[in-house]
Amino acid sequence: MNNYNNNNFKKKSEVDEGYVPNLLNPLSNIFKSLQGFYYQFLKWFQELPQWAKIISLIIIPLFIIKILEAIISLVSLLITIAVFGGVIYIGYKFLFLPNYSETGTDESKKQK
């Protein structure tokens, strides 16, 4: 009977070990693809002539900075639009809606 319990314990540990990598599988796939891209980039960079390496070390960081700058300005624009939309909504709610509700109550009082 002790042997039977040990077998069950071994089977459960195998199931648990198989379950953990399935949870981390998408993350590990992303990491592997980034690692593959990095190795491809290094291989491409090492095959360049010396003058092209120098130019690429100047151009590539500038390109990356410009992309990050565009992303940051886009996020800033979206935040600005959201704040502006919120101010317009709050202004509409407090300035225009009370006038309509007061007019509606006044007219109902006049009719009675």
C-alpha positions as CSV (number, residue, x, y, z in Angstrom):
1,M,0.0,0.0,0.0
2,N,2.9,2.3,0.7
3,N,4.2,1.7,-2.9
4,Y,0.8,2.7,-4.3
5,N,0.9,6.0,-2.4
6,N,4.4,6.7,-3.6
7,N,3.3,6.1,-7.2
8,N,0.3,8.5,-6.8
9,F,2.6,11.1,-5.4
10,K,5.1,10.8,-8.3
11,K,2.2,11.0,-10.8
12,K,0.9,14.2,-9.2
13,S,4.3,15.9,-9.2
14,E,4.7,15.1,-12.9
15,V,1.3,16.6,-13.6
16,D,2.2,19.7,-11.6
17,E,5.5,20.1,-13.3
18,G,3.7,19.9,-16.7
19,Y,1.2,22.5,-15.6
20,V,3.6,25.2,-14.5
21,P,5.3,25.6,-17.9
22,N,1.9,25.9,-19.6
23,L,1.2,29.0,-17.5
24,L,4.5,30.5,-18.4
25,N,4.5,29.4,-22.0
26,P,3.3,32.7,-23.6
27,L,5.9,34.6,-21.7
28,S,8.7,32.2,-22.5
29,N,7.7,32.3,-26.2
30,I,7.9,36.1,-26.2
31,F,11.3,35.9,-24.5
32,K,12.5,33.3,-27.0
33,S,11.4,35.4,-30.0
34,L,13.1,38.5,-28.6
35,Q,16.2,36.5,-28.0
36,G,16.1,35.2,-31.6
37,F,15.7,38.7,-32.9
38,Y,18.6,39.8,-30.8
39,Y,20.9,37.0,-32.2
40,Q,19.7,37.8,-35.8
41,F,20.6,41.5,-35.2
42,L,24.0,40.6,-33.9
43,K,24.7,38.3,-36.8
44,W,23.6,41.0,-39.3
45,F,25.7,43.6,-37.4
46,Q,28.8,41.5,-37.4
47,E,28.6,40.9,-41.2
48,L,28.6,44.7,-41.9
49,P,31.8,46.4,-43.0
50,Q,33.4,48.7,-40.5
51,W,32.1,52.0,-42.0
52,A,28.5,50.6,-42.0
53,K,28.9,49.6,-38.3
54,I,29.8,53.1,-37.4
55,I,26.9,54.6,-39.4
56,S,24.5,52.1,-38.0
57,L,25.6,52.9,-34.4
58,I,24.7,56.5,-35.1
59,I,21.5,56.0,-37.1
60,I,19.8,53.1,-35.2
61,P,19.8,54.9,-31.7
62,L,18.4,58.1,-33.4
63,F,15.7,56.0,-35.0
64,I,14.8,54.3,-31.7
65,I,14.7,57.7,-29.9
66,K,12.4,59.1,-32.6
67,I,10.0,56.1,-32.3
68,L,9.9,56.5,-28.5
69,E,9.4,60.2,-28.8
70,A,6.4,59.6,-31.2
71,I,4.9,57.0,-28.8
72,I,5.3,59.4,-25.8
73,S,3.7,62.3,-27.7
74,L,0.8,60.0,-28.8
75,V,0.2,59.0,-25.2
76,S,0.4,62.6,-24.2
77,L,-2.2,63.5,-26.9
78,L,-4.5,60.8,-25.7
79,I,-4.3,61.9,-22.1
80,T,-5.0,65.5,-23.2
81,I,-8.0,64.5,-25.2
82,A,-9.3,62.5,-22.3
83,V,-8.9,65.4,-19.9
84,F,-10.5,67.8,-22.3
85,G,-13.4,65.4,-22.9
86,G,-13.9,65.1,-19.2
87,V,-14.0,68.9,-18.7
88,I,-16.5,69.3,-21.5
89,Y,-18.7,66.5,-20.1
90,I,-18.6,68.0,-16.6
91,G,-19.2,71.5,-18.0
92,Y,-22.2,70.2,-20.0
93,K,-23.6,68.3,-17.1
94,F,-23.4,71.3,-14.6
95,L,-24.2,74.2,-17.0
96,F,-26.8,72.9,-19.4
97,L,-28.6,70.0,-17.7
98,P,-29.8,71.9,-14.6
99,N,-31.4,74.5,-16.8
100,Y,-33.4,71.9,-18.5
101,S,-34.5,70.3,-15.3
102,E,-35.5,73.6,-13.8
103,T,-37.5,74.5,-16.9
104,G,-39.2,71.2,-16.7
105,T,-40.2,71.6,-13.1
106,D,-41.4,75.1,-13.6
107,E,-43.6,74.1,-16.5
108,S,-45.1,71.2,-14.5
109,K,-45.9,73.7,-11.7
110,K,-47.5,76.1,-14.1
111,Q,-49.7,73.4,-15.6
112,K,-51.1,72.5,-12.1
